[in-house]
Amino acid sequence: MSDYPLGARRPDLVSTPSGLGLHELTIDAARAGEIRSEDLRATPETLRRQSAVALAAGRSQLADNLARAAELATVPSETILEIYTALRPHRSTAEELEAWADRLETELAAPLTAMFVREALGVYAERGLLHSGDRAQV
C-alpha cells in the first residue's frame, strides 16, 4: 500500500496513453494545446499497477475492478456504453449477455470482464432481471 496512490507516491510510474508523464499535465500545457483528450485517460499499465497495489493491501474487490478497467481502457467508449446499457436490468436476454461475454473474451481481449458479465447473467437469471426477449414490451 506504500505506493498508493501511484500518482502521488510514484508519479514516475504513471504516464498518459501518448507517453506524457504526470509532471507534463499542467494547465499551461492544456492552454497551449499540448494535451489531447485521450491524454486524460488512464493507461492499462497504470490500472494494472493500481490493481496490484490494491491487492497487496487486501482490497481484492477494488483490485478486481481495476483489473477489469485495465482490460477496457482501450475499448472504444461507444462499446463501453453498449455493454453498460446491456447490463441494465431487464435490458438484455440471457443470449444477448452471453454474446457480449463471448465478444469481450474473443474480440476485445477482456476475459475478466467477460467473466463479470457471465456472473451478472447468473444473478439476473436468479432474480428475474433478464429481458423476456419480446422487444415489443420495451
Secondary structure, 3 states (H helix, E strand, C coil): CCCCCHHHHCHHHCECCCCCEHHHCCHHHHHCCCCCHHHHCCCHHHHHHHHHHHHHCCCHHHHHHHHHHHHHCCCCHHHHHHHHHHCCCCCCCHHHHHHHHHHHHHCCCCHHHHHHHHHHHHHHHHHCCCCCCCHHHC
